[in-house]
Amino acid sequence: VNVYRSITAMACNNTFTQEQKNHILMALSGTGLVSFIMCVITVSLVFWLRLHKHFIYRLAMYQVISSLFFSIAEILSLTLLNYNGDTFDQISCKIDAFLIEYLLWVKLLFTICLSFHFFG
């Protein structure tokens, strides 16, 4: 959690050089793109193989869908590359930081709920 909080704070507060910020945000967005592609393939396979009719596969699919939304938020962090302190950029930076933080917590809490459901 602290990694993403520090990345979004770094992008909004502009504490690193532009080159360092570009490398960090490109790595974050690159992993988001790979994650997005894998999640889309997984959800497509679940529906193609008709596994969504089973309860356990539905739960796994919900986890993949939450990862899909999180990867979209990571990809949107590319908008922070040109952040220069303008009011509009500051608002979009805060929106992106909120989305990443919110979706990260959704994934974490969903995983905890699944763990309690299966092993509790």
Sequence and secondary structure as in RCSB ss.txt:
>XXXX:A:sequence
VNVYRSITAMACNNTFTQEQKNHILMALSGTGLVSFIMCVITVSLVFWLRLHKHFIYRLAMYQVISSLFFSIAEI
LSLTLLNYNGDTFDQISCKIDAFLIEYLLWVKLLFTICLSFHFFG
>XXXX:A:secstr
 HHHHHHHHHHHHT S HHHHHHHHHHHHHHHHHHHHHHHHHHHHHHHTTGGGSHHHHHHHHHHHHHHHHHHHHH
HGGGGGG  S HHHHHHHHHHHHHHHHHHHHHHHHHHHHHHHHH 
